[in-house]
Amino acid sequence: MDWRQVSKLKNTYSDSLPEHINPNTQRVHTSFLLAATTTGRLASSDPNLQNIPIKSEDGKDIRKAFIAKKDHVLISADYNQIEMRILADLADVKGLKKAFKNNEDIHSLTASQIFNVDIKKVNQDQRRKAKAINFGIIYGISQYGLAKQINVTNHEAEEFLNAYFLKFPEIKIYMDRTIKFCRKSGFVNNIFGRRSHFININDKNYNIRNFQERAAINAPIQGSAAEIMRLAMIRLDKKLSDQKNQNTKMLLQIHDELIFETPKEEAKRISKIIIDEMSSVVKSEQHSFSIPLTVDLNTGENWGTLH
């Protein structure tokens, strides 16, 4: 298994990325596909720079090969738990909305609710399970999927999910309402009106139907996050086109994260511009978003030091 992991890193990244170096710029340039996903997310190809590994040490070493040019730094700007915030807004989840507004740790809050313990007494294992449920809910996770992910029995996973919906009933109502709407109409909308179609949601085959239901639950959430990111990129592109900001370049978009390259002496000023523009996107658009968007920022001389 170790050999397979290292072999994949070698074949997919170490061997192939140098072949993508542009002879004129001496840089690697990806292409972004605007209409390759049903939710509106951008997709990266030739090479795909959205799936450069991050969890393993070997993977981080590959990220360290992406460096800023001389006297410049890279800035990573990542929307903090944007999909959970959108879910809390879409489903009008009072407990989660309050937690986000108070800047509380959402996974610890969920753990305290599910396991009936004081938030200050939540241990790492309880938080880990709560985090898996929070992210799993966004993708319509089943008890079997959750059981496998957090290494518990199916019965325990079912109890966790039941406890979750008991504490946050608005989420269950949102999920049921979304599936019902999609079964009738064949599509769902994100908060800006973009449609995602699911023509097989009434299929007789359980597996096909179930997959479409889970995708329909996720599409308004992921699609809204994708739309917010697109709007943020447009706003930042305009801002960075100003004469005094032209030395900063937007290099990459990885789902909820943007990577910039800027001169070292301008990093602090540019960081403020990035945070201001990304966090105020929904305030300036038609949808009145009820939860603040926050942005986590990291700076470093290579991509591997940004996390």
BAFI-3210 file (N, C-alpha, C; in Angstrom, 3 decimals, decimal comma, padded with zeros to 6 digits):
// residues 307
n [1|2|3|4|5|6|7|8|9|10|11|12|13|14|15|16|17|18|19|20|21|22|23|24|25|26|27|28|29|30|31|32|33|34|35|36|37|38|39|40|41|42|43|44|45|46|47|48|49|50|51|52|53|54|55|56|57|58|59|60|61|62|63|64|65|66|67|68|69|70|71|72|73|74|75|76|77|78|79|80|81|82|83|84|85|86|87|88|89|90|91|92|93|94|95|96|97|98|99|100|101|102|103|104|105|106|107|108|109|110|111|112|113|114|115|116|117|118|119|120|121|122|123|124|125|126|127|128|129|130|131|132|133|134|135|136|137|138|139|140|141|142|143|144|145|146|147|148|149|150|151|152|153|154|155|156|157|158|159|160|161|162|163|164|165|166|167|168|169|170|171|172|173|174|175|176|177|178|179|180|181|182|183|184|185|186|187|188|189|190|191|192|193|194|195|196|197|198|199|200|201|202|203|204|205|206|207|208|209|210|211|212|213|214|215|216|217|218|219|220|221|222|223|224|225|226|227|228|229|230|231|232|233|234|235|236|237|238|239|240|241|242|243|244|245|246|247|248|249|250|251|252|253|254|255|256|257|258|259|260|261|262|263|264|265|266|267|268|269|270|271|272|273|274|275|276|277|278|279|280|281|282|283|284|285|286|287|288|289|290|291|292|293|294|295|296|297|298|299|300|301|302|303|304|305|306|307]
n.u [000,831|001,966|003,889|002,194|000,965|003,148|004,010|001,831|001,933|004,374|003,976|001,706|002,291|005,149|006,554|004,976|004,254|006,574|006,615|004,655|005,636|005,769|007,679|008,207|007,393|008,371|006,780|004,073|000,954|-002,461|-005,684|-008,913|-012,114|-015,248|-017,825|-017,988|-019,030|-022,032|-022,820|-021,654|-019,112|-015,695|-013,510|-010,282|-007,740|-005,194|-002,391|-004,327|-004,643|-006,123|-006,222|-003,840|-002,101|-002,624|-002,788|-000,883|002,629|004,398|002,823|002,610|005,215|005,286|003,669|005,362|007,046|005,908|006,588|006,906|007,872|011,051|011,480|008,788|005,677|003,386|-000,124|-002,695|-006,144|-008,919|-012,260|-013,928|-015,417|-017,566|-019,641|-021,056|-021,998|-023,667|-025,559|-026,667|-027,863|-029,629|-031,333|-032,192|-031,121|-031,275|-029,549|-027,006|-026,631|-026,480|-024,139|-022,207|-022,363|-021,401|-018,862|-018,101|-016,652|-017,781|-017,868|-017,290|-019,500|-021,558|-020,826|-021,200|-023,959|-024,908|-023,759|-024,560|-022,966|-021,102|-019,860|-017,244|-016,208|-015,995|-014,340|-011,508|-012,151|-014,949|-015,364|-014,224|-015,980|-018,313|-017,552|-017,301|-019,974|-021,152|-019,944|-020,656|-023,443|-023,896|-023,371|-025,377|-025,056|-025,269|-026,302|-024,666|-022,483|-021,502|-020,895|-018,773|-016,928|-016,317|-015,706|-017,573|-020,388|-023,209|-025,587|-024,820|-024,042|-026,489|-027,843|-026,328|-026,931|-029,700|-029,756|-028,511|-030,354|-032,403|-031,456|-030,954|-033,420|-034,242|-032,534|-033,179|-035,750|-035,176|-033,752|-035,715|-037,621|-036,222|-035,718|-038,360|-039,231|-037,461|-038,151|-040,592|-040,110|-037,710|-035,365|-033,072|-032,475|-029,750|-028,817|-028,639|-030,126|-029,182|-029,695|-029,647|-029,994|-031,749|-032,600|-033,093|-034,163|-036,491|-036,138|-036,652|-034,721|-033,129|-030,488|-029,674|-031,674|-031,255|-028,655|-029,098|-030,838|-029,170|-027,316|-028,975|-029,613|-027,139|-026,459|-027,662|-026,206|-023,374|-023,395|-024,128|-021,909|-019,970|-020,846|-020,572|-017,793|-017,070|-018,115|-016,554|-014,034|-014,366|-014,766|-012,299|-010,546|-011,141|-010,346|-007,611|-006,776|-006,429|-004,104|-002,312|-002,369|-001,440|000,758|000,132|-001,012|-003,739|-003,544|-004,528|-007,518|-009,013|-011,628|-012,904|-010,946|-008,468|-005,421|-002,805|-000,154|002,197|004,213|006,556|006,600|004,109|002,313|000,823|-000,987|-002,353|-003,466|-005,452|-007,202|-008,024|-009,388|-011,424|-012,869|-013,631|-015,141|-017,292|-018,896|-021,570|-023,033|-023,215|-024,631|-027,805|-028,953|-029,814|-027,722|-027,645|-025,597|-022,306|-019,539|-016,396|-012,853|-009,960|-006,556|-003,320|000,227|003,159|006,357|006,242|003,827|003,442|003,771|001,540|-000,521]
n.v [-001,210|001,217|001,458|001,679|004,134|005,940|005,428|006,350|009,098|009,686|008,998|010,543|013,178|013,961|012,998|013,889|016,656|018,345|018,102|019,769|022,301|025,529|026,587|029,270|030,856|029,406|028,287|026,377|026,023|025,804|024,832|026,174|024,854|025,993|024,949|022,295|020,954|020,021|021,665|024,107|024,549|025,380|023,488|022,020|021,387|019,638|020,632|019,031|021,031|021,175|018,923|018,400|016,662|016,965|015,893|013,865|013,615|013,293|014,245|016,931|017,692|017,769|019,964|021,900|022,345|024,219|027,405|030,881|033,677|035,454|037,631|037,694|036,528|033,817|033,918|032,393|032,264|031,278|030,345|030,095|027,210|027,390|025,921|024,775|027,104|028,037|025,976|026,329|028,781|028,307|026,336|027,622|027,224|027,664|027,221|026,748|029,081|031,007|030,149|030,540|033,322|034,066|033,235|030,644|027,328|025,188|022,401|021,447|022,477|021,013|018,440|018,690|018,973|016,554|014,552|015,307|016,820|019,312|022,060|022,744|020,422|018,657|016,041|015,128|012,916|012,907|015,370|014,831|012,896|014,414|016,330|014,747|014,058|016,599|017,420|015,231|015,361|017,459|016,227|014,400|012,034|008,521|006,209|004,008|004,926|006,837|005,210|003,707|005,710|006,862|004,685|003,055|001,026|000,271|000,688|002,428|004,625|005,312|006,123|008,382|010,052|010,324|011,645|013,976|015,103|015,489|017,504|019,461|020,051|021,558|021,031|018,456|018,964|020,708|018,947|016,983|018,629|019,601|017,266|016,514|018,692|018,433|015,923|016,512|018,620|018,084|019,461|021,518|024,675|026,981|029,567|031,779|031,251|029,510|026,534|023,026|020,002|016,932|014,328|011,687|011,268|010,054|007,438|003,883|002,169|001,667|002,426|004,289|006,227|006,958|008,013|010,263|011,698|012,355|013,928|015,994|017,188|018,213|019,934|022,679|023,721|023,315|024,474|027,134|027,937|027,728|029,714|032,012|032,023|032,435|035,014|036,398|036,090|037,600|040,160|040,512|040,338|042,695|044,515|043,960|044,790|047,440|050,149|050,393|047,876|046,037|044,392|042,139|038,849|036,684|033,330|030,645|028,671|026,714|025,131|026,208|028,022|030,503|031,249|033,555|035,587|037,867|040,859|040,885|043,199|044,213|042,470|042,618|044,760|043,880|041,531|042,483|043,644|041,350|039,871|041,705|041,913|039,225|038,519|040,201|039,637|038,480|040,472|042,466|041,447|040,184|038,278|038,128|037,286|035,583|035,040|035,815|035,784|034,374|034,603|032,666|033,330|032,659|033,004|032,458|031,345|029,197|026,818|024,672|025,634|026,991|025,912]
n.w [000,000|000,772|-001,246|-003,451|-002,963|-003,058|-005,637|-007,124|-006,544|-007,729|-010,481|-011,154|-010,391|-009,744|-012,013|-014,167|-013,888|-014,446|-017,208|-018,041|-017,940|-019,168|-021,919|-022,439|-020,226|-018,124|-016,235|-014,715|-016,178|-015,641|-017,037|-016,688|-016,483|-017,311|-017,393|-016,524|-014,397|-012,613|-010,552|-010,856|-010,030|-010,714|-012,793|-012,945|-015,383|-017,295|-016,374|-013,718|-011,087|-008,849|-007,353|-006,072|-003,632|-000,036|002,509|003,172|004,119|001,981|-000,050|000,706|000,262|-002,507|-002,960|-001,984|-004,062|-005,660|-006,036|-005,050|-007,126|-007,151|-004,379|-003,876|-002,390|-001,722|-001,266|000,484|000,430|002,081|002,199|005,236|006,301|004,428|003,180|005,285|006,445|004,427|004,376|006,944|006,524|004,318|005,386|007,580|010,220|013,457|015,724|014,555|013,076|015,067|016,326|014,313|014,033|016,501|016,278|017,064|017,576|015,281|015,033|017,565|018,880|017,627|018,475|021,237|021,311|020,170|021,783|024,247|026,107|027,938|026,040|026,578|027,510|025,473|023,833|021,675|020,072|020,040|018,785|016,305|015,273|015,157|013,299|011,006|010,664|010,252|007,789|006,277|006,196|004,436|002,062|001,944|003,487|004,294|006,931|006,707|005,256|007,027|009,240|008,252|007,801|010,326|011,741|013,296|014,414|012,254|013,575|015,666|014,127|012,995|015,288|015,942|013,761|014,091|016,539|015,754|013,923|015,675|017,286|015,408|013,796|011,621|009,530|008,647|007,768|005,661|003,942|003,313|002,122|-000,093|-001,588|-002,146|-003,714|-005,866|-006,898|-007,966|-009,783|-011,095|-010,891|-008,895|-007,233|-006,663|-004,257|-005,845|-008,031|-010,004|-011,814|-011,115|-012,704|-012,156|-013,546|-013,082|-010,580|-009,820|-010,472|-010,859|-009,953|-006,927|-006,117|-008,069|-007,746|-005,049|-005,127|-006,738|-005,095|-002,938|-004,284|-005,082|-002,658|-002,004|-004,125|-004,092|-001,976|-002,478|-004,989|-004,441|-002,950|-004,941|-006,653|-005,087|-004,871|-007,586|-007,995|-006,143|-007,319|-009,667|-008,611|-007,285|-009,430|-010,805|-008,874|-008,639|-011,055|-010,931|-011,101|-008,921|-007,835|-009,617|-009,525|-008,188|-008,645|-009,361|-008,983|-008,711|-008,297|-005,943|-005,314|-002,459|-002,069|-002,831|-004,526|-004,456|-005,856|-004,734|-004,359|-001,641|-000,008|-000,379|000,652|003,100|002,693|000,410|001,393|003,104|001,234|-000,158|001,858|002,513|000,054|-000,495|001,757|001,642|-000,517|-000,690|000,506|-001,328|-003,384|-004,722|-003,009|000,367|002,673|005,716|007,453|008,520|006,210|006,594|006,125|005,926|006,102|004,792|004,477|002,524|001,164|-000,473|-001,791|-000,090|002,489|003,151|004,631]
ca.u [000,000|002,895|004,467|001,145|000,766|004,311|004,001|000,811|002,471|005,449|003,437|000,718|002,797|006,595|006,981|004,179|004,188|007,633|006,304|003,694|006,279|005,743|009,055|008,347|007,238|008,999|005,777|003,014|-000,330|-003,623|-006,865|-010,119|-013,312|-016,351|-019,114|-017,697|-019,719|-023,460|-023,055|-021,060|-017,709|-014,683|-012,683|-008,932|-007,224|-003,944|-002,677|-005,311|-003,949|-007,051|-006,130|-002,499|-002,385|-002,303|-002,841|000,335|003,869|004,912|001,984|003,000|006,496|004,984|003,186|006,501|007,718|005,258|007,200|006,720|009,092|011,946|010,951|007,336|005,120|002,065|-001,177|-003,843|-007,357|-009,837|-013,530|-014,051|-016,634|-018,598|-020,798|-021,848|-022,668|-024,767|-026,585|-027,333|-028,679|-030,703|-032,274|-032,537|-030,799|-031,059|-028,373|-025,774|-026,504|-026,020|-022,748|-021,362|-022,332|-020,574|-017,530|-017,827|-016,196|-019,035|-017,789|-017,412|-020,903|-022,327|-020,486|-021,843|-025,390|-025,175|-023,330|-025,098|-021,906|-020,763|-018,967|-015,866|-015,772|-015,956|-012,993|-011,122|-012,868|-016,317|-015,314|-013,925|-017,227|-019,243|-017,063|-017,664|-021,429|-021,411|-019,581|-021,424|-024,820|-023,877|-023,375|-026,467|-024,440|-026,144|-025,741|-023,601|-021,332|-020,972|-020,313|-017,476|-016,028|-015,849|-015,383|-018,534|-021,382|-024,317|-026,574|-024,300|-024,102|-027,896|-028,164|-025,694|-027,703|-030,992|-029,482|-028,181|-031,594|-033,206|-030,914|-031,059|-034,541|-034,395|-031,742|-033,983|-036,858|-034,583|-033,431|-036,977|-038,259|-035,430|-035,982|-039,751|-039,263|-036,720|-038,943|-041,702|-039,671|-036,557|-034,176|-033,000|-031,812|-028,925|-029,383|-028,609|-031,033|-028,621|-030,380|-028,981|-031,046|-031,609|-033,718|-033,309|-034,459|-037,634|-035,807|-037,090|-033,535|-032,891|-029,145|-029,685|-032,559|-030,603|-027,526|-029,660|-031,377|-028,040|-026,762|-029,944|-029,448|-025,850|-026,294|-027,876|-025,161|-022,115|-023,602|-024,092|-020,506|-019,268|-021,277|-019,924|-016,381|-016,980|-018,344|-015,366|-012,949|-014,647|-014,513|-010,864|-009,892|-011,299|-009,546|-006,191|-006,474|-006,058|-002,680|-001,490|-002,429|-001,154|001,867|-000,442|-001,711|-004,541|-002,945|-005,257|-008,760|-009,212|-012,924|-013,229|-009,666|-007,769|-003,994|-002,295|001,277|002,310|005,504|006,589|006,306|002,694|001,504|-000,110|-002,037|-003,140|-004,223|-006,655|-008,092|-008,577|-010,368|-012,577|-013,647|-014,217|-016,133|-018,443|-019,547|-023,027|-023,662|-023,419|-025,481|-029,237|-029,357|-029,455|-027,143|-027,861|-024,438|-021,089|-018,527|-015,060|-011,781|-008,697|-005,453|-001,964|001,239|004,397|007,147|005,837|002,459|003,449|003,783|000,321|-001,555]
ca.v [000,000|002,357|001,524|002,154|005,561|006,668|005,240|007,249|010,457|009,799|008,977|011,608|014,528|014,177|012,750|014,561|018,114|019,032|018,071|020,845|023,607|026,321|026,993|030,733|031,437|028,508|028,014|025,421|026,731|024,923|025,378|026,048|024,555|026,763|024,246|020,857|020,368|020,389|022,654|025,397|024,621|025,341|022,279|022,286|020,278|019,766|019,584|019,316|021,550|021,192|017,684|018,190|016,151|017,838|015,204|013,110|014,391|013,254|015,157|018,301|017,959|018,147|021,352|022,792|022,610|025,395|028,509|032,253|034,192|036,190|038,793|037,580|035,472|033,308|034,123|031,491|032,814|030,134|030,583|029,239|026,392|028,102|025,073|024,679|028,399|028,080|025,049|026,981|029,857|027,722|025,590|028,490|026,448|028,694|026,925|026,922|030,502|031,702|029,751|031,218|034,751|034,213|032,717|029,433|026,134|024,540|020,949|021,232|022,731|019,845|017,322|018,905|018,745|015,134|013,691|015,877|017,223|020,725|022,325|022,803|019,065|017,834|015,531|015,120|011,855|013,385|016,436|014,185|012,279|015,491|016,934|013,819|014,176|017,909|017,413|014,166|015,839|018,291|015,328|013,436|010,772|007,499|005,636|003,069|005,743|007,441|004,127|003,369|006,860|007,106|003,371|002,599|000,118|000,942|001,094|003,638|005,719|005,695|006,869|009,703|010,849|010,631|012,673|015,195|015,685|015,889|018,790|020,426|019,546|022,359|020,410|017,341|019,577|021,194|017,798|016,401|019,620|019,665|016,034|016,586|019,675|017,899|014,825|017,101|019,543|017,558|020,304|022,344|025,973|027,505|030,820|032,809|030,857|028,536|025,240|021,736|019,064|015,535|013,722|010,294|011,237|009,150|006,153|002,692|001,572|002,339|003,027|005,493|007,196|007,404|008,870|011,521|012,407|012,929|015,004|017,102|017,856|018,901|020,910|024,079|024,136|023,420|025,424|028,495|028,193|027,934|031,019|033,033|032,061|033,073|036,447|036,921|036,153|038,736|041,384|040,627|040,605|044,135|045,233|043,752|045,445|048,820|050,378|050,180|046,466|045,202|043,456|040,939|037,991|035,565|032,190|029,374|028,529|025,322|025,033|027,337|028,675|031,204|031,441|034,766|035,869|039,317|041,277|040,768|044,464|044,551|041,345|043,022|045,592|043,032|040,584|043,190|043,777|040,015|039,556|042,624|041,586|037,881|038,422|041,092|039,273|038,301|041,718|043,342|040,777|040,235|037,411|038,636|036,157|035,900|034,637|036,433|034,938|034,690|034,126|032,317|033,738|032,196|033,528|031,687|031,434|028,090|026,349|023,717|026,324|027,793|025,246]
ca.w [000,000|000,775|-002,588|-004,366|-002,714|-003,562|-007,084|-007,665|-006,449|-008,721|-011,844|-011,389|-010,129|-009,883|-013,395|-015,204|-013,768|-015,205|-018,642|-018,314|-017,805|-020,396|-022,235|-022,442|-018,883|-017,141|-015,203|-015,034|-016,343|-015,755|-017,710|-015,868|-017,260|-016,714|-017,410|-016,449|-013,240|-012,548|-009,491|-011,197|-009,609|-011,764|-012,802|-013,437|-016,199|-018,091|-015,390|-012,675|-009,903|-007,711|-006,566|-005,527|-002,285|001,100|003,807|003,479|004,112|000,611|-000,825|001,066|-000,403|-003,890|-002,906|-001,733|-005,343|-006,249|-005,287|-005,530|-007,763|-006,260|-003,644|-003,810|-001,536|-002,077|-000,254|000,372|001,044|002,112|002,897|006,416|006,417|003,665|002,878|006,522|006,607|003,445|004,877|008,071|005,961|003,509|006,230|008,713|011,428|014,480|016,547|013,772|012,718|016,268|016,555|013,325|014,351|017,704|015,949|017,859|016,841|014,887|015,240|019,015|019,214|017,173|019,365|022,550|021,116|019,897|022,903|025,493|027,040|027,875|024,910|027,077|027,861|024,251|023,554|020,257|019,357|019,847|017,787|015,021|014,804|014,831|012,054|009,923|010,457|009,654|006,365|005,635|006,001|003,224|000,899|002,101|003,914|004,875|008,168|006,331|004,882|008,252|010,046|007,660|007,900|011,699|012,315|014,307|013,824|011,547|014,595|016,329|013,154|012,896|016,512|015,813|012,802|014,725|017,553|015,001|013,394|016,829|017,747|014,309|012,975|010,396|008,459|008,135|007,022|004,408|003,090|002,832|001,245|-001,325|-002,353|-002,612|-004,799|-007,014|-007,479|-008,719|-010,837|-011,830|-010,695|-007,681|-007,456|-005,576|-003,731|-006,888|-009,101|-010,953|-011,712|-011,332|-013,097|-011,723|-014,274|-012,650|-009,147|-009,603|-011,098|-010,112|-009,339|-005,641|-006,064|-008,917|-007,086|-003,821|-005,510|-007,219|-003,935|-002,189|-005,119|-005,065|-001,356|-002,006|-005,215|-003,717|-001,041|-003,213|-006,081|-003,888|-002,609|-006,213|-007,176|-004,254|-005,268|-008,909|-007,793|-005,449|-008,300|-010,561|-007,832|-007,040|-010,715|-011,044|-007,877|-008,935|-012,331|-010,621|-011,333|-007,720|-007,423|-010,780|-009,266|-007,567|-009,598|-008,875|-009,683|-008,663|-007,539|-005,530|-004,640|-001,576|-001,789|-003,907|-004,309|-005,086|-005,765|-004,562|-003,804|-000,173|000,678|-000,563|001,139|004,156|002,094|-000,497|002,236|003,571|000,072|-000,432|002,910|002,373|-001,139|-000,390|002,842|001,406|-001,787|-000,601|000,932|-002,473|-004,378|-004,454|-001,905|001,696|003,409|007,129|008,247|007,971|005,585|007,085|005,244|006,584|005,233|005,104|003,570|002,531|-000,072|-001,343|-001,557|001,020|003,791|003,277|005,434]
c.u [000,867|003,482|003,456|000,945|001,908|004,366|002,996|001,309|003,526|004,872|002,546|001,312|004,283|007,069|006,258|004,196|005,312|007,366|005,332|004,329|006,302|007,152|009,270|008,310|007,985|008,070|004,803|001,688|-001,450|-004,695|-008,067|-011,337|-014,518|-017,642|-018,946|-018,415|-021,173|-023,712|-022,469|-019,646|-016,787|-013,905|-011,352|-008,433|-005,935|-002,924|-003,770|-004,567|-004,872|-006,942|-004,696|-002,672|-001,924|-002,156|-001,546|001,558|004,472|004,134|002,349|004,322|006,285|004,482|004,334|007,264|007,110|005,700|006,867|008,008|009,858|011,290|009,421|006,933|003,787|001,110|-002,296|-005,015|-008,463|-011,114|-013,674|-015,420|-017,823|-019,832|-021,681|-022,618|-023,869|-025,900|-027,375|-028,265|-029,883|-031,780|-032,745|-032,341|-030,373|-029,770|-027,072|-025,556|-025,967|-024,542|-021,809|-021,245|-021,461|-019,160|-017,135|-017,316|-017,423|-019,024|-017,883|-018,848|-021,767|-022,093|-021,185|-023,344|-025,706|-024,890|-023,790|-024,024|-021,672|-019,733|-017,493|-015,311|-015,755|-014,525|-012,743|-011,887|-014,310|-016,364|-015,086|-015,195|-018,241|-018,858|-017,449|-019,157|-021,752|-021,120|-020,363|-022,840|-024,917|-023,962|-024,400|-025,983|-025,471|-025,512|-024,578|-022,312|-020,674|-020,280|-018,912|-016,465|-015,476|-015,626|-016,259|-019,513|-022,468|-025,352|-026,117|-024,392|-025,534|-028,314|-027,570|-026,505|-029,058|-030,837|-029,205|-029,455|-032,545|-032,776|-031,034|-032,169|-034,703|-033,645|-032,518|-035,149|-036,353|-034,336|-034,693|-037,661|-037,553|-035,703|-037,397|-039,868|-038,617|-037,475|-040,059|-041,209|-038,513|-035,299|-034,210|-032,276|-030,839|-029,464|-029,393|-029,472|-030,469|-029,273|-029,421|-030,086|-030,728|-032,784|-034,018|-033,687|-035,668|-037,404|-036,247|-035,933|-033,158|-031,560|-029,078|-030,485|-031,879|-029,440|-028,025|-030,238|-030,262|-027,414|-027,669|-029,869|-028,201|-025,784|-026,563|-026,779|-023,848|-022,226|-023,564|-022,667|-019,700|-019,588|-020,621|-018,453|-016,205|-017,135|-017,142|-014,204|-013,130|-014,323|-013,014|-010,096|-009,968|-010,401|-008,053|-005,797|-006,118|-004,546|-001,830|-001,496|-001,976|-000,017|001,390|-001,230|-002,523|-004,118|-003,855|-006,562|-008,930|-010,467|-013,221|-012,011|-009,110|-006,304|-003,534|-000,769|001,435|003,710|005,450|006,135|004,838|001,752|000,452|-001,284|-002,955|-004,000|-005,525|-007,678|-008,791|-009,673|-011,624|-013,474|-014,357|-015,322|-017,377|-019,220|-021,064|-023,748|-024,019|-024,307|-026,940|-029,649|-028,905|-029,020|-027,143|-026,674|-023,187|-020,172|-017,169|-014,028|-010,528|-007,557|-004,129|-001,007|002,501|005,115|006,897|004,464|002,393|003,398|002,493|-000,748|-000,984]
c.v [001,263|002,571|002,126|003,661|006,396|006,598|006,186|008,699|010,694|009,919|010,180|013,004|014,698|014,015|013,636|016,089|018,836|019,071|019,188|022,233|024,314|026,838|028,501|031,333|030,659|028,231|026,943|026,186|025,706|025,598|025,163|025,875|025,177|025,961|022,736|020,174|020,832|021,504|024,017|025,569|024,638|024,034|022,612|021,096|020,659|020,779|020,019|019,755|021,661|019,925|017,363|017,807|017,080|017,079|014,472|014,017|014,430|014,203|016,608|018,683|018,371|019,588|022,339|023,126|023,810|026,622|029,858|032,728|035,074|037,451|038,833|036,496|035,003|033,593|033,139|032,121|031,777|030,523|029,583|028,553|026,998|027,229|024,871|025,975|028,503|027,156|025,692|028,089|029,291|027,064|026,406|027,753|027,415|028,471|027,169|028,390|031,318|031,415|030,462|032,707|035,029|033,667|031,512|028,305|025,267|023,041|020,602|021,460|021,531|018,657|017,475|018,638|017,255|014,263|014,210|016,143|018,715|020,952|022,350|021,415|018,114|017,368|015,443|014,073|012,281|014,473|015,856|013,572|013,339|016,168|016,068|013,910|015,500|017,914|016,346|014,589|016,647|017,427|014,208|012,068|009,818|006,980|004,694|003,827|006,358|006,399|003,777|004,488|007,054|005,805|002,999|001,648|000,931|001,471|002,371|004,847|006,233|006,527|008,277|010,612|011,248|011,737|014,023|015,884|016,119|017,271|019,876|019,989|020,300|021,724|019,262|017,875|020,070|020,042|017,197|017,325|019,677|018,457|016,065|017,533|019,111|016,757|015,377|017,881|019,008|018,397|020,950|023,640|026,272|028,884|031,946|032,430|029,880|027,173|024,074|020,709|017,635|014,743|012,294|010,173|010,354|007,763|004,980|002,000|002,358|003,075|004,317|006,603|007,799|008,349|010,243|012,359|013,096|014,094|016,229|017,883|018,738|020,070|022,369|024,616|024,357|024,442|026,866|028,887|028,487|029,312|032,155|033,166|032,737|034,601|037,105|037,076|037,339|040,056|041,601|040,915|042,099|044,951|045,136|044,329|046,910|048,973|050,050|048,722|045,499|044,202|042,156|040,150|036,917|034,329|030,980|029,505|027,044|025,281|026,248|028,210|029,350|031,366|032,658|034,810|037,379|039,669|041,276|042,049|044,862|043,530|041,769|043,814|044,756|042,045|041,213|043,335|042,449|039,669|040,410|042,222|040,236|037,815|039,268|040,755|039,249|039,555|042,586|042,722|040,770|039,405|037,994|037,472|036,497|035,578|035,284|035,392|035,349|033,995|033,866|032,601|033,166|032,705|032,692|031,802|030,252|027,580|025,413|024,371|027,091|027,148|024,780]
c.w [000,000|-000,616|-003,571|-004,217|-003,306|-005,087|-007,751|-007,653|-007,531|-010,136|-012,158|-011,283|-010,448|-011,320|-014,406|-015,109|-014,519|-016,710|-019,044|-018,214|-019,162|-020,701|-022,213|-021,045|-017,810|-015,960|-015,680|-015,089|-016,492|-016,606|-016,805|-016,766|-016,567|-016,566|-017,333|-015,290|-013,219|-011,541|-009,813|-010,706|-010,823|-011,651|-013,461|-014,252|-016,913|-017,568|-014,408|-011,415|-008,691|-006,863|-006,150|-004,063|-001,173|002,416|004,168|003,417|002,707|-000,285|-000,559|000,398|-001,859|-003,934|-002,695|-003,014|-006,070|-005,451|-005,895|-006,189|-006,777|-005,687|-003,617|-002,808|-002,123|-000,924|-000,540|001,121|000,929|002,854|004,030|006,451|005,661|003,415|004,111|006,769|005,662|003,877|006,011|007,591|005,203|004,363|007,432|010,046|012,537|015,275|015,812|013,409|013,891|016,521|015,583|013,629|015,576|017,519|016,794|016,961|016,551|015,153|016,731|019,476|018,837|018,087|020,717|022,464|020,985|021,113|024,269|026,545|026,892|026,774|025,329|027,409|026,659|023,995|022,043|019,440|019,062|018,773|016,385|014,420|014,380|013,511|010,848|009,611|009,768|008,154|005,603|005,305|004,709|001,978|001,039|002,548|004,510|006,164|007,855|005,981|006,101|009,113|009,559|007,899|009,308|012,482|013,510|013,626|013,115|012,521|015,301|015,403|013,003|014,107|016,474|014,891|013,371|015,757|016,879|014,528|014,513|017,323|016,673|013,346|011,658|009,220|007,824|007,298|005,662|003,437|002,480|001,827|-000,121|-002,214|-002,948|-003,810|-006,060|-007,695|-008,377|-009,940|-011,683|-011,701|-009,309|-008,041|-006,330|-005,187|-004,761|-008,092|-010,120|-010,727|-011,897|-011,580|-012,649|-012,300|-013,838|-011,178|-008,822|-010,211|-010,224|-009,406|-008,077|-005,629|-006,882|-008,241|-005,850|-004,112|-005,955|-006,068|-003,155|-002,964|-005,114|-003,762|-001,382|-002,990|-004,819|-002,797|-001,783|-004,340|-005,605|-003,521|-003,871|-006,783|-006,406|-004,647|-006,633|-008,777|-007,112|-006,419|-009,253|-009,859|-007,629|-008,318|-011,047|-010,128|-008,204|-010,290|-012,128|-010,724|-010,101|-007,251|-008,515|-010,572|-008,620|-008,608|-008,868|-009,671|-009,803|-007,908|-007,237|-004,659|-003,760|-001,294|-003,047|-003,531|-005,117|-004,976|-005,720|-004,068|-002,274|000,507|000,542|000,074|002,164|003,579|001,205|000,292|002,712|002,435|-000,200|000,572|002,747|001,205|-001,008|000,657|002,588|000,138|-001,656|-000,132|-000,269|-003,550|-003,912|-003,230|-000,574|002,567|004,887|008,033|007,670|007,324|006,136|006,204|006,064|005,620|005,726|004,049|003,667|001,195|-000,999|-000,909|-000,343|002,394|004,057|004,149|006,768]
res [m|d|w|r|q|v|s|k|l|k|n|t|y|s|d|s|l|p|e|h|i|n|p|n|t|q|r|v|h|t|s|f|l|l|a|a|t|t|t|g|r|l|a|s|s|d|p|n|l|q|n|i|p|i|k|s|e|d|g|k|d|i|r|k|a|f|i|a|k|k|d|h|v|l|i|s|a|d|y|n|q|i|e|m|r|i|l|a|d|l|a|d|v|k|g|l|k|k|a|f|k|n|n|e|d|i|h|s|l|t|a|s|q|i|f|n|v|d|i|k|k|v|n|q|d|q|r|r|k|a|k|a|i|n|f|g|i|i|y|g|i|s|q|y|g|l|a|k|q|i|n|v|t|n|h|e|a|e|e|f|l|n|a|y|f|l|k|f|p|e|i|k|i|y|m|d|r|t|i|k|f|c|r|k|s|g|f|v|n|n|i|f|g|r|r|s|h|f|i|n|i|n|d|k|n|y|n|i|r|n|f|q|e|r|a|a|i|n|a|p|i|q|g|s|a|a|e|i|m|r|l|a|m|i|r|l|d|k|k|l|s|d|q|k|n|q|n|t|k|m|l|l|q|i|h|d|e|l|i|f|e|t|p|k|e|e|a|k|r|i|s|k|i|i|i|d|e|m|s|s|v|v|k|s|e|q|h|s|f|s|i|p|l|t|v|d|l|n|t|g|e|n|w|g|t|l|h]
***
